[in-house]
Amino acid sequence: SDILPSLNLDYNLGVTNGRSIDPYTNDYINQELTFSNAGLNLNATVFNGFRMMNTIKQKRYNMLASEMELEENKQNLTLEVTLRYIPILNGRDLLELSKSRLATTEKQLKRLEIYYKEGSGNPVDYTDMQGQYSTDQIGIINAETNFKSSVLELVKLLNLDLDSKITFKNILGLIESQKYQFSADEVYNDALKNLATFKSKEFKVDAADTGIKVAKSDYFPKVSLFGQLNTNYSSVAQEFTKTGTIINETGDFITINNQDYPVLRDESQFQGDNINYNNQFDNNLNSVVGISVRIPLFNGFRAKNNVALQKIQLEESLVELKNTKLIFKQSIEQAYNDMESAYNRYFIQLNQVAAFEESFRVNEVRFVNGVSNIVHYITSKNNMDSARLNLNKTKYEYLLRVKILDYYRGV
């Protein structure tokens, strides 16, 4: 809007009493006067050191930075939802594993209860299995509590009703035959191109750089064109019309042959009529056109200080962009290392689960047939259950790191 010329219309209407100046004749009068004036003013900047052009560019960069900040918030919200969704899937799987543990223990407890009531077998086996059953029940309670807490975190984030029906779908492709296909450097380069946070910081750098040009415009002359169109009205303004002439004595005499004769003269007679509003506005119309040049000679170092402040602002924007890049690069490297670790541990734990499952199968057969004792059975069962829990935890840890890396890539 600063590029466009300004055009303003002023209008006044008032009444004065007492001594004042008649705007029509510029004479002093002492009576009631109704007056009115109107003016049309035009101002147009021709040159001001490209201040307006650079100001528009700076505001545009700031607007783009704000839009990127909004996009950044959307991206962050997507990540937050993902980070809270994955623990729900993990918690749901852990709850199912806990129920499976309890079912296995319950089966053995029922078998031992029969022996216990018959008075055969070792009664300690029955009571130890009761203890293990209680432990597995507590495990279910803990798993349910953790699952509900994870759901509550997501519900709070999305501002949903806790009673609303929410279903949680599995995310396929948790662990693939090959590792994450992008390197840490590739993830970082994609982040520089796609993440809104970097674009926002870059636009702020552009805005600060343009701000220096805006401040430097104070060093240049300012050239403007101006024009005015003015008119006025006075209630005492009159227009006089000649109605005729009369002969009046002047008061002077001339003497001819010792005889005084009065000096006479013709005097015009006029009739005064008030000039109406419209006619006065037409008759009193005047215009002004000109050019204005304002050359800065000394302004208390204001221009110099403003340029220095804008340069500081640019340096701060550059430092903020640099620090943001450094923080993201470190975070990406850490997330990538955690992803690799989870991926490698997952396949080791797969073998561990398979080994402990086989060990438990053998110990369960031996225990049922009375070859092995309950200590070996419970130890083998706990080893298998712990391995399964760790495998599930690692699976979702890997998924979490993959989703974080995908977020960094802007996908």
Secondary structure, 3 states (H helix, E strand, C coil): CCCCCEEEEEEEEEEECCEEECCCCCCEEECCEEEEEEEEEEEEEEECCCHHHHHHHHHHHHHHHHHHHHHHHHHHHHHHHHHHHHHHHHHHHHHHHHHHHHHHHHHHHHHHHHHHHHCCCCHHHHHHHHHHHHHHHHHHHHHHHHHHHHHHHHHHHHCCCCCCCCCCCCCCCCCCCCCCCCCHHHHHHHHHHHCHHHHHHHHHHHHHHHHHHHHHHHHCCEEEEEEEEEEEEECCCEEEEEEEEEEEEEEEEEEECCEEEEEEEEEEEEEEEECCHHHHHHHCCEEEEEEEEECCCCCCCHHHHHHHHHHHHHHHHHHHHHHHHHHHHHHHHHHHHHHHHHHHHHHHHHHHHHHHHHHHHHHHHHHHCCCCCHHHHHHHHHHHHHHHHHHHHHHHHHHHHHHHHHHHHCC
